[in-house]
Amino acid sequence: MVSQAGKIRAVFLAVLLTVAASVYGTTNQASADTVARSSSSQIMADMGAGWNLGNQLEANTNGYPSETAWGQPTVTQALIDKVRAAGFKTIRIPVSYLGSIGPGPNYTINPSWLNRIQEVANYAYNRGMHVMINMHGDGYKSINGSWLICDSPSQATIKAKYQKVWQQIANRFKNYDQRLILESMNEEFDGQYGQPTQPCYSNINSYNQIFVDTVRKTGGNNDSRWLLVAGWNTNIDYTAGNYGFTLPSDQYRSPSIPASERRIMISVHYYSPWDFAGEESGAITQWGRAATNPSRTSAWGQEDYLDSQLKKMYDTFATKGYPVVVGEYGAIDKSSFDSSNNRYRADFARAVAATAKKYGAATVYWDNGGTERYGFGLFNRRSLTVTQQGIINAIMSGVGGRAAAPGLPSGT
């Protein structure tokens, strides 16, 4: 039994920790912030609604990263402030490195590019948001200068380069608190949309293991940081099913973390059904139980399918302590073919966010900056205006756990 004096001392100590965290920051792994974020359920709740800064730091020209190469303006603090004001608490920053990586054996990242990555990350981090940084386009065969190719015969060189690049990124961010999340890769696969092949999947597993080991060994807050890894093409079936995905071990993490805390998250993307969410055609423009025209609605991938997919991730990973992040989801704008399309895009976004919430997962909407036909954009990045308030409202409704009625007009 604890004495009254002991209780008073405990309360006093808790107050001191809180004050210390606010005065001295939260970069020390023993801070109150780290303790508060120790559970997977807490980090998922803290991340709230997420948004992707797509087609910017992963954009490239002639094999070199260039944030304006794909038609978007230079990222500013004002843009991130606009996203934050809309209610988003997490920003995922896709990043390509490509030709900014120097030759071996050091594979040094161009300092100006690494500085810019940090500057953009700070736009969100310094506003109290969660920030996710990944390696995005380096594994796409369609990108000039890509090198993280799982079916390449040059695996020894690839793995050495991958390790050196992540070592530099991890060192740059190792003193950031747990609101900074690192993600190993993006949609890594052999480029063929079929079942996973071996040994390509084995190489993907090796990349994840190198990533975890490398980040942890840099020390600072990285030995307790939440790390995000993915299976084959971030596909739910090929990650949760018996296709070859293996969870990386985490032998170098801080011994202060309880054994029950994994500190590894699993990333998947959700664009099902693709003929509604991503196919550039005016054929399928409606989705969900509120759809009014069967001929414009996909025969598969409706709400029951969404629930079964996220439940599969919950059963396979979340129940074992590995939180799930739907790092990308959304549907392109087909309103030029069907004036009601945006309400179904909103229904889709609400359903993904709400179903993920049901299964304890976080969601990060894919915004590629496009605000016209086939765009995913919620904001005009030049005028800094909201272009899809109805979809934003739907996301916030879903994340908030409010079962808003489907099929409401955009802006409702």
C-alpha positions in Angstrom: 0.0 0.0 0.0 1.3 3.4 -1.0 1.3 6.1 1.8 -0.4 9.5 1.3 3.0 11.1 1.3 4.1 8.7 -1.4 1.1 9.6 -3.6 1.9 13.3 -3.2 5.5 12.7 -4.2 4.4 10.7 -7.3 2.0 13.5 -8.4 4.8 16.1 -7.8 7.2 14.0 -9.9 4.7 13.8 -12.7 4.2 17.5 -12.7 7.9 18.1 -12.8 8.3 15.7 -15.8 5.5 17.6 -17.7 7.1 21.0 -16.9 10.5 19.7 -18.0 9.2 18.4 -21.3 7.6 21.8 -22.1 10.6 23.8 -21.1 13.5 21.7 -22.4 11.8 20.1 -25.4 11.2 16.4 -26.1 14.3 15.2 -27.9 15.5 13.1 -24.9 14.3 9.5 -25.1 13.6 9.6 -21.3 11.2 12.6 -21.6 7.6 12.6 -20.6 6.7 12.6 -24.3 8.5 9.3 -25.0 6.8 7.7 -22.0 3.4 9.1 -23.1 3.8 7.7 -26.6 5.0 4.3 -25.6 1.8 2.4 -26.6 0.7 1.6 -30.1 -2.8 2.7 -29.4 -1.6 6.0 -28.2 0.6 6.8 -31.3 -2.3 5.8 -33.6 -4.6 8.1 -31.8 -2.1 10.9 -31.8 -1.5 10.7 -35.5 -5.1 11.5 -36.3 -5.9 12.3 -39.9 -2.9 12.1 -42.2 -2.1 13.8 -45.5 0.5 13.1 -48.2 2.7 15.8 -49.6 2.7 13.9 -52.9 4.5 14.8 -56.2 6.9 17.1 -54.5 10.1 15.8 -52.8 9.8 12.5 -54.7 9.5 14.4 -58.0 12.5 14.2 -60.3 13.9 15.1 -63.7 16.6 13.2 -65.5 17.2 11.1 -62.5 17.7 13.9 -60.0 15.2 15.0 -57.3 13.4 18.2 -58.0 10.4 19.3 -56.0 8.9 21.4 -58.8 9.6 18.9 -61.7 6.0 17.5 -61.7 4.2 20.9 -61.9 3.8 21.8 -58.3 5.2 25.0 -56.7 8.0 25.0 -54.1 6.7 23.7 -50.7 6.2 26.5 -48.2 5.4 26.8 -44.5 2.1 28.4 -45.5 1.0 25.3 -47.4 1.7 23.1 -44.4 -0.1 25.6 -42.1 -3.1 25.4 -44.4 -3.1 21.6 -44.2 -2.8 21.7 -40.4 -5.6 24.3 -40.2 -7.8 21.9 -42.1 -7.5 19.3 -39.3 -4.7 17.1 -40.4 -2.2 16.0 -37.7 0.2 13.9 -39.7 2.1 14.6 -42.9 3.8 11.9 -44.9 6.6 13.3 -47.1 7.5 11.0 -50.0 11.2 11.5 -50.8 13.4 10.3 -53.7 17.2 10.4 -53.6 18.3 9.0 -56.9 21.1 11.0 -58.5 21.6 13.0 -55.3 23.4 10.0 -53.9 27.2 10.0 -54.6 29.4 7.1 -55.6 30.3 4.2 -53.3 31.6 3.2 -50.9 30.2 6.2 -48.9 27.2 7.0 -51.1 27.0 10.5 -49.7 23.7 12.3 -50.1 24.0 15.8 -51.6 24.0 18.0 -48.5 21.7 20.6 -50.1 19.1 17.9 -50.8 19.3 16.5 -47.3 19.0 20.0 -45.9 15.9 20.6 -48.0 14.3 17.4 -46.8 14.9 18.5 -43.2 13.6 22.0 -43.9 10.3 20.7 -45.3 10.0 18.2 -42.5 10.4 21.0 -40.0 7.5 22.9 -41.5 5.2 20.3 -40.0 7.3 19.0 -37.1 7.8 22.5 -35.6 4.0 22.9 -35.7 3.5 19.9 -33.5 2.5 17.5 -36.3 3.6 13.9 -36.8 6.0 13.6 -39.8 6.7 10.5 -41.9 9.8 10.4 -44.2 10.4 7.6 -46.6 12.4 6.4 -49.6 9.9 6.7 -52.4 10.9 6.6 -56.1 14.3 4.9 -55.8 12.6 1.5 -56.2 10.5 2.2 -59.3 11.9 0.7 -62.5 10.0 3.4 -64.5 12.1 6.2 -62.8 15.3 7.2 -64.4 18.1 6.6 -62.0 16.2 4.1 -59.8 18.4 1.6 -58.0 16.5 -0.2 -55.2 15.4 -3.0 -57.5 14.5 -6.2 -55.8 15.1 -8.5 -58.8 18.4 -6.9 -59.8 21.5 -9.2 -59.7 23.5 -6.4 -58.0 22.1 -7.0 -54.5 25.3 -6.7 -52.6 25.8 -3.2 -54.1 22.2 -2.2 -53.6 22.1 -3.3 -50.0 25.4 -1.5 -49.2 24.0 1.7 -50.8 20.7 1.4 -49.0 22.4 1.0 -45.7 24.6 4.1 -46.2 21.8 6.2 -47.3 19.5 5.3 -44.4 22.4 5.8 -42.0 22.7 9.4 -43.2 19.0 10.1 -43.0 18.7 8.5 -39.5 21.7 10.6 -38.2 20.1 13.8 -39.5 16.9 13.1 -37.6 18.0 11.1 -34.6 17.4 13.9 -32.1 13.7 14.4 -33.2 11.1 13.1 -30.8 8.6 10.3 -31.5 6.5 12.5 -33.8 9.1 11.8 -36.5 8.5 8.4 -38.1 10.8 6.8 -40.7 9.5 4.5 -43.4 11.8 2.0 -45.1 10.5 2.2 -48.7 7.5 2.7 -51.0 5.6 0.1 -53.1 8.6 -2.0 -53.5 8.1 -5.0 -55.9 9.3 -6.3 -59.2 7.0 -4.1 -61.3 4.7 -7.0 -62.4 1.2 -6.9 -61.0 1.0 -10.6 -60.1 1.8 -12.7 -57.1 5.1 -12.1 -55.4 8.2 -13.8 -56.7 11.2 -15.2 -54.9 14.0 -14.3 -54.2 12.6 -10.7 -54.9 10.5 -10.9 -51.8 13.4 -12.1 -49.8 15.4 -9.0 -50.8 12.5 -6.8 -49.7 12.6 -8.5 -46.3 16.4 -7.9 -46.3 15.9 -4.2 -47.1 13.5 -3.9 -44.1 15.9 -5.6 -41.8 18.8 -3.4 -43.0 16.6 -0.3 -42.4 15.7 -1.3 -38.9 19.2 -2.2 -37.8 20.8 0.8 -39.4 18.4 3.4 -37.9 18.6 1.8 -34.5 22.4 1.8 -34.4 22.6 5.6 -35.0 21.4 6.1 -31.4 19.7 9.2 -30.1 16.0 8.8 -30.2 16.3 6.4 -33.1 16.8 3.4 -30.7 13.2 3.9 -29.6 11.7 5.5 -32.7 8.6 4.1 -34.4 9.7 2.6 -37.7 7.4 1.8 -40.6 8.0 -1.2 -42.9 6.1 -2.6 -45.9 5.6 -5.9 -47.7 5.3 -6.5 -51.4 3.9 -3.4 -53.1 2.3 -2.4 -49.8 -0.4 -4.8 -50.8 -2.6 -6.1 -48.0 -3.1 -9.6 -49.3 0.6 -10.0 -50.1 1.7 -8.6 -46.7 -0.8 -10.4 -44.4 -1.1 -13.6 -46.5 1.3 -16.4 -46.8 3.4 -14.9 -49.7 6.8 -14.5 -48.0 6.7 -11.3 -45.9 8.7 -11.6 -42.7 8.7 -9.0 -39.9 12.2 -7.6 -39.2 13.8 -8.3 -35.8 14.4 -5.4 -33.6 17.5 -6.5 -31.6 19.1 -3.0 -31.4 16.3 -1.1 -29.9 16.5 0.6 -26.5 16.4 -1.8 -23.6 14.2 0.7 -21.9 11.2 -0.1 -24.2 8.9 -2.7 -22.6 9.0 -6.1 -24.4 5.3 -5.6 -25.3 6.1 -2.5 -27.3 7.2 -3.5 -30.8 8.0 0.0 -32.1 7.6 -1.3 -35.7 4.6 -0.3 -37.8 3.3 -2.1 -40.9 2.5 0.0 -44.0 -0.2 -0.8 -46.6 -1.9 1.3 -49.3 -5.6 1.1 -50.2 -7.0 2.0 -53.6 -9.7 -0.7 -54.0 -11.6 -0.9 -56.3 -9.0 0.5 -58.7 -11.5 1.1 -61.4 -13.2 3.7 -59.1 -10.1 4.9 -57.1 -7.4 5.1 -59.7 -8.3 4.1 -63.2 -8.3 7.2 -65.5 -11.7 6.5 -67.2 -15.1 8.0 -66.7 -16.8 4.5 -66.6 -16.8 3.9 -62.8 -17.6 7.1 -60.8 -19.7 5.9 -57.9 -18.9 3.8 -54.8 -20.6 2.6 -51.6 -24.1 1.8 -50.4 -25.3 5.3 -51.4 -24.5 4.7 -55.1 -27.5 5.4 -57.3 -26.3 4.0 -60.7 -25.2 0.3 -60.8 -23.6 0.8 -64.2 -21.2 3.4 -62.7 -20.4 1.3 -59.7 -17.7 -1.4 -59.5 -18.9 -5.0 -59.0 -16.3 -5.5 -56.3 -14.3 -3.6 -53.6 -17.3 -2.2 -51.7 -17.6 -1.6 -48.0 -17.7 -5.2 -46.9 -14.4 -5.8 -48.8 -12.8 -2.8 -47.2 -13.8 -4.1 -43.8 -12.4 -7.6 -44.5 -9.1 -6.2 -45.8 -8.4 -4.0 -42.7 -9.6 -6.7 -40.4 -7.0 -9.0 -42.0 -4.3 -6.5 -41.2 -5.6 -6.1 -37.6 -5.7 -9.9 -37.0 -2.3 -10.5 -38.5 -0.3 -7.6 -37.1 -2.2 -5.2 -34.7 -3.2 -8.0 -32.4 0.5 -8.9 -32.0 1.5 -5.3 -31.2 2.4 -4.0 -34.7 0.3 -1.0 -35.5 -1.0 -0.6 -39.1 -0.7 2.5 -41.2 -2.7 3.0 -44.4 0.0 5.2 -45.8 -2.0 6.0 -49.0 -5.6 6.0 -50.0 -8.0 8.1 -52.0 -9.9 8.3 -55.3 -9.2 10.5 -58.3 -11.6 13.2 -59.5 -14.0 12.1 -62.2 -16.5 14.8 -61.7 -16.2 15.9 -65.3 -17.9 12.6 -66.2 -20.3 12.5 -63.3 -21.3 15.6 -61.3 -22.0 13.4 -58.3 -18.5 11.9 -58.2 -17.1 14.0 -55.4 -19.7 12.8 -53.0 -18.7 9.2 -53.6 -15.0 10.2 -53.3 -16.0 11.6 -49.9 -17.9 8.4 -49.0 -14.8 6.4 -49.9 -12.5 8.6 -47.8 -14.8 8.5 -44.9 -15.2 4.8 -45.0 -11.5 4.1 -45.2 -10.7 6.4 -42.3 -13.6 5.1 -40.2 -12.8 1.4 -40.9 -9.2 2.0 -40.1 -10.2 3.7 -36.9 -12.4 0.7 -36.0 -9.3 -1.6 -36.4 -6.9 0.7 -34.6 -5.0 1.8 -37.8 -3.9 5.3 -38.9 -4.7 6.7 -42.4 -2.8 9.1 -44.6 -4.7 10.5 -47.6 -2.8 10.6 -50.9 -2.8 14.1 -52.3 -0.8 14.5 -55.6 -1.5 18.2 -55.9 -3.8 17.7 -58.9 -7.1 19.6 -58.5 -8.6 18.9 -62.0 -9.6 15.8 -63.9 -8.0 12.7 -62.4 -6.4 14.6 -59.5 -6.3 13.6 -55.9 -5.7 17.1 -54.6 -7.6 18.6 -51.6 -5.7 21.9 -51.8 -4.5 24.2 -54.5 -0.9 24.5 -53.6 -0.4 27.8 -55.5 -3.4 29.7 -54.2 -3.3 27.9 -50.8 -7.0 27.3 -51.0 -9.1 24.2 -50.1 -10.6 22.6 -53.2 -12.3 19.6 -51.7 -13.8 20.6 -48.4 -16.4 17.8 -48.6 -13.7 15.1 -48.8 -11.8 16.8 -45.9 -15.0 16.8 -43.8 -15.5 13.2 -44.6 -12.0 12.3 -43.5 -12.4 14.1 -40.3 -15.7 12.5 -39.7 -14.2 9.1 -40.3 -11.2 9.6 -38.1 -13.4 11.1 -35.4 -15.5 7.9 -35.4 -18.6 9.8 -36.4 -20.8 7.7 -38.7 -21.9 10.5 -40.9 -24.4 9.7 -43.6 -22.9 8.7 -46.9 -23.7 10.4 -50.2 -23.8 13.9 -48.9 -22.9 16.7 -51.3 -19.4 18.0 -51.3 -19.0 20.7 -48.7 -21.7 19.2 -46.4 
